Amino acid sequence: MARDFDPYAVIKYPVMTEKSMRMVEEENKLVFIVDRRANKPTIKRAVEELFDVEVEKVWTLITSRGEKKAIVKLKPEYKATDVAVKLGIL
Protein backbone atom coordinates (compact mmCIF):
# COMPACT_ATOMS: atom_id res chain seq x y z
CA MET A 1 0.00 0.00 0.00
CA ALA A 2 2.92 2.38 0.67
CA ARG A 3 4.42 2.28 -2.85
CA ASP A 4 1.71 4.28 -4.58
CA PHE A 5 0.38 6.17 -1.57
CA ASP A 6 -3.08 7.69 -1.99
CA PRO A 7 -4.51 9.23 1.20
CA TYR A 8 -8.00 9.16 -0.35
CA ALA A 9 -7.78 5.35 -0.65
CA VAL A 10 -6.73 5.01 3.01
CA ILE A 11 -9.39 7.24 4.60
CA LYS A 12 -12.88 6.21 3.48
CA TYR A 13 -15.19 8.52 5.48
CA PRO A 14 -15.55 10.20 8.88
CA VAL A 15 -17.75 8.65 11.57
CA MET A 16 -20.60 10.91 12.71
CA THR A 17 -22.05 9.54 15.94
CA GLU A 18 -22.82 11.25 19.25
CA LYS A 19 -19.79 9.59 20.79
CA SER A 20 -17.46 10.64 17.97
CA MET A 21 -18.77 14.23 18.19
CA ARG A 22 -17.99 14.25 21.92
CA MET A 23 -14.47 12.98 21.15
CA VAL A 24 -13.99 15.82 18.64
CA GLU A 25 -15.13 18.47 21.11
CA GLU A 26 -13.63 17.19 24.38
CA GLU A 27 -10.63 15.00 23.49
CA ASN A 28 -9.31 16.54 20.23
CA LYS A 29 -9.85 13.23 18.40
CA LEU A 30 -11.27 12.40 14.97
CA VAL A 31 -12.86 9.07 14.00
CA PHE A 32 -12.69 7.60 10.49
CA ILE A 33 -13.54 4.38 8.71
CA VAL A 34 -10.33 3.37 6.89
CA ASP A 35 -9.12 0.69 4.49
CA ARG A 36 -8.77 -2.68 6.28
CA ARG A 37 -5.20 -3.07 4.98
CA ALA A 38 -4.03 0.33 6.29
CA ASN A 39 -1.68 0.28 9.28
CA LYS A 40 -1.26 3.02 11.90
CA PRO A 41 1.68 4.84 10.23
CA THR A 42 -0.22 4.86 6.91
CA ILE A 43 -3.37 6.23 8.57
CA LYS A 44 -1.30 8.90 10.37
CA ARG A 45 0.34 9.99 7.11
CA ALA A 46 -2.99 10.09 5.26
CA VAL A 47 -4.67 12.27 7.92
CA GLU A 48 -1.67 14.62 8.06
CA GLU A 49 -1.62 15.02 4.26
CA LEU A 50 -5.38 15.40 3.78
CA PHE A 51 -6.09 17.84 6.61
CA ASP A 52 -2.73 19.61 7.06
CA VAL A 53 -2.46 18.70 10.77
CA GLU A 54 -0.02 16.77 12.97
CA VAL A 55 -1.16 13.50 14.53
CA GLU A 56 -0.15 12.54 18.05
CA LYS A 57 -1.54 8.98 18.18
CA VAL A 58 -3.68 6.50 16.23
CA TRP A 59 -5.86 3.73 17.65
CA THR A 60 -7.50 1.15 15.37
CA LEU A 61 -10.20 -1.46 15.81
CA ILE A 62 -12.32 -3.70 13.64
CA THR A 63 -16.03 -3.00 14.04
CA SER A 64 -18.72 -5.67 14.30
CA ARG A 65 -19.59 -4.83 10.68
CA GLY A 66 -16.07 -5.82 9.60
CA GLU A 67 -14.90 -2.27 8.92
CA LYS A 68 -11.67 -0.81 10.30
CA LYS A 69 -12.18 2.23 12.50
CA ALA A 70 -9.33 4.62 13.29
CA ILE A 71 -9.39 7.07 16.19
CA VAL A 72 -6.86 9.83 15.53
CA LYS A 73 -5.67 12.17 18.29
CA LEU A 74 -4.29 15.45 17.02
CA LYS A 75 -1.38 17.31 18.61
CA PRO A 76 -2.51 20.07 21.03
CA GLU A 77 -1.64 22.91 18.62
CA TYR A 78 -4.29 21.61 16.15
CA LYS A 79 -8.02 21.54 16.81
CA ALA A 80 -10.18 18.57 15.81
CA THR A 81 -13.18 20.93 15.69
CA ASP A 82 -11.51 22.88 12.84
CA VAL A 83 -11.08 19.68 10.80
CA ALA A 84 -14.64 18.58 11.62
CA VAL A 85 -15.97 21.93 10.36
CA LYS A 86 -13.94 21.51 7.10
CA LEU A 87 -15.46 18.04 6.71
CA GLY A 88 -18.94 19.43 7.32
CA ILE A 89 -19.66 17.19 10.32
CA LEU A 90 -19.97 20.00 12.89
C-alpha beads as a LAMMPS data file, in Angstrom:
LAMMPS data file: protein, C-alpha beads

90 atoms
89 bonds

1 atom types
1 bond types

-500.0 500.0 xlo xhi
-500.0 500.0 ylo yhi
-500.0 500.0 zlo zhi

Masses

1 110.0

Atoms # bond

1 1 1 0.000 0.000 0.000
2 1 1 2.919 2.376 0.673
3 1 1 4.421 2.280 -2.846
4 1 1 1.714 4.284 -4.581
5 1 1 0.379 6.169 -1.569
6 1 1 -3.078 7.690 -1.994
7 1 1 -4.505 9.227 1.200
8 1 1 -8.002 9.160 -0.352
9 1 1 -7.779 5.346 -0.652
10 1 1 -6.728 5.008 3.010
11 1 1 -9.394 7.236 4.597
12 1 1 -12.881 6.212 3.475
13 1 1 -15.188 8.516 5.476
14 1 1 -15.555 10.201 8.881
15 1 1 -17.747 8.652 11.574
16 1 1 -20.598 10.906 12.707
17 1 1 -22.054 9.542 15.940
18 1 1 -22.823 11.252 19.255
19 1 1 -19.793 9.586 20.792
20 1 1 -17.455 10.635 17.972
21 1 1 -18.769 14.229 18.187
22 1 1 -17.991 14.245 21.924
23 1 1 -14.471 12.976 21.152
24 1 1 -13.988 15.816 18.644
25 1 1 -15.130 18.471 21.112
26 1 1 -13.635 17.187 24.378
27 1 1 -10.632 14.996 23.491
28 1 1 -9.313 16.545 20.231
29 1 1 -9.852 13.226 18.396
30 1 1 -11.275 12.398 14.970
31 1 1 -12.863 9.072 14.004
32 1 1 -12.688 7.601 10.494
33 1 1 -13.539 4.380 8.715
34 1 1 -10.334 3.373 6.895
35 1 1 -9.115 0.689 4.488
36 1 1 -8.769 -2.680 6.282
37 1 1 -5.203 -3.070 4.980
38 1 1 -4.032 0.325 6.290
39 1 1 -1.679 0.276 9.280
40 1 1 -1.263 3.025 11.896
41 1 1 1.677 4.837 10.227
42 1 1 -0.218 4.861 6.906
43 1 1 -3.369 6.234 8.569
44 1 1 -1.301 8.902 10.372
45 1 1 0.342 9.992 7.112
46 1 1 -2.994 10.095 5.257
47 1 1 -4.674 12.267 7.917
48 1 1 -1.669 14.618 8.064
49 1 1 -1.625 15.020 4.260
50 1 1 -5.377 15.397 3.782
51 1 1 -6.088 17.841 6.611
52 1 1 -2.728 19.615 7.061
53 1 1 -2.457 18.699 10.771
54 1 1 -0.023 16.773 12.967
55 1 1 -1.162 13.498 14.532
56 1 1 -0.147 12.538 18.051
57 1 1 -1.541 8.981 18.182
58 1 1 -3.681 6.504 16.225
59 1 1 -5.863 3.731 17.653
60 1 1 -7.500 1.148 15.374
61 1 1 -10.200 -1.460 15.810
62 1 1 -12.318 -3.702 13.638
63 1 1 -16.030 -3.005 14.038
64 1 1 -18.716 -5.666 14.305
65 1 1 -19.594 -4.829 10.678
66 1 1 -16.071 -5.821 9.605
67 1 1 -14.898 -2.266 8.921
68 1 1 -11.671 -0.813 10.301
69 1 1 -12.178 2.231 12.500
70 1 1 -9.333 4.618 13.292
71 1 1 -9.391 7.074 16.186
72 1 1 -6.860 9.827 15.530
73 1 1 -5.665 12.175 18.286
74 1 1 -4.293 15.454 17.019
75 1 1 -1.381 17.307 18.606
76 1 1 -2.505 20.074 21.027
77 1 1 -1.645 22.907 18.623
78 1 1 -4.290 21.610 16.155
79 1 1 -8.021 21.543 16.809
80 1 1 -10.185 18.569 15.809
81 1 1 -13.176 20.934 15.689
82 1 1 -11.508 22.879 12.843
83 1 1 -11.078 19.679 10.805
84 1 1 -14.642 18.582 11.618
85 1 1 -15.965 21.929 10.360
86 1 1 -13.945 21.507 7.101
87 1 1 -15.461 18.039 6.708
88 1 1 -18.943 19.425 7.320
89 1 1 -19.663 17.186 10.321
90 1 1 -19.974 20.002 12.888

Bonds

1 1 1 2
2 1 2 3
3 1 3 4
4 1 4 5
5 1 5 6
6 1 6 7
7 1 7 8
8 1 8 9
9 1 9 10
10 1 10 11
11 1 11 12
12 1 12 13
13 1 13 14
14 1 14 15
15 1 15 16
16 1 16 17
17 1 17 18
18 1 18 19
19 1 19 20
20 1 20 21
21 1 21 22
22 1 22 23
23 1 23 24
24 1 24 25
25 1 25 26
26 1 26 27
27 1 27 28
28 1 28 29
29 1 29 30
30 1 30 31
31 1 31 32
32 1 32 33
33 1 33 34
34 1 34 35
35 1 35 36
36 1 36 37
37 1 37 38
38 1 38 39
39 1 39 40
40 1 40 41
41 1 41 42
42 1 42 43
43 1 43 44
44 1 44 45
45 1 45 46
46 1 46 47
47 1 47 48
48 1 48 49
49 1 49 50
50 1 50 51
51 1 51 52
52 1 52 53
53 1 53 54
54 1 54 55
55 1 55 56
56 1 56 57
57 1 57 58
58 1 58 59
59 1 59 60
60 1 60 61
61 1 61 62
62 1 62 63
63 1 63 64
64 1 64 65
65 1 65 66
66 1 66 67
67 1 67 68
68 1 68 69
69 1 69 70
70 1 70 71
71 1 71 72
72 1 72 73
73 1 73 74
74 1 74 75
75 1 75 76
76 1 76 77
77 1 77 78
78 1 78 79
79 1 79 80
80 1 80 81
81 1 81 82
82 1 82 83
83 1 83 84
84 1 84 85
85 1 85 86
86 1 86 87
87 1 87 88
88 1 88 89
89 1 89 90
